[in-house]
């Protein structure tokens, strides 16, 4: 499997998408070579990095709106209705977070 310079597997990268932090009224762009977790941490959002491979659930974040492409291994189907792992998951649409 190819990896990017960050050491993250190429499979977690994809099309750019936006994250809207509703409480902060801030829109962030996740570029094709970034993870949502990287962008959230750079913006000072209150998320915790863990394994950064989608296995531990440390970074699990609630979302209010959005079509998530789940790539984690720690969330069940019910959890995926309202939460996602920004370390590996992407989105097809803008994601709204209550942050």
N, C-alpha and C positions, 0 to 999 in steps of 0.2 A: 504494500500500500504506500502510495506517495505521502510525504508529509511536507508541511510548510515550514519555513524557517523557525517558527515558534515551537516546533516539535509536535504540534497538534495534527492528528490525522486529517488528510485532505477531505475526507467524507463529511466533516462537520461544517465545512465552508460551503457557500452557495450564493444565491442571489442576494443583493442588498435589501434591507428592509428597515422600517422605522419603528422605534419604540417611543411611545408617548408616556411621560411620567405625569399622570393626572394631577396629583397633589402639588407637584412642583411646577406644572405648566411648562414642561421642557420636552422638546422633541429631539431624540437622538437618532443617528443613522448608523446602522450596523453594516459596514462594507463587506464585500464578498470575501475578504481575507481576515475578517475579525469574528470573534464570538460575541454574542450578546453580553456575556459576562464581562469580557474585556471592556466593552463600551460602558456598561453600567458602573464598573469599578472606577474607570477613568473619570466618570461624571460625579463620583462621590455618592452613588446610590447605596443604600444600606443592604448590600448582599454579601454573603460570605463565600469565598472560594473554598473549595474542598479538593477533591481528587481531579477535577476538571476533565473527567472522562464520562460523566453521566452515570456513575455507579453509586456514589455515596449519598446523594440527596442533600448535601450541605447547602447548595446554592438554590434549592427549589424556591421559586417565586410565584406568587399568585398573579394571575392576569385577569383583567376584566373583559377584554375584547381582543379578538385576533384569531387567525387560523394558523395554529402552531404545527410545525413539522417536528414531532417528537423523535429524538434520537438517543434518548437515555435508556438505561436499563433498570432504573430504580422506581419509576412511577407505575402504578396500575392504571387500568382504563378509567376508573372513577376519578383518580387524582388528576389525570390528564385533561379532564373537563375544565379545571380551574387553575392548574399549576403547570409550570414547565421548568426545565433545567437550562438556564441560559448559558451554561458552559458548553453544551453541545447542540441544543435545539435551535431551529431557525423558524422563520415564519413566512407564510405566503402573502400575508397582508400586514398592515400596521398593527402593532401590539400595544394595547393600553394597559399600563400597570398602575395600581393605586399606591404610587410612591411619590 
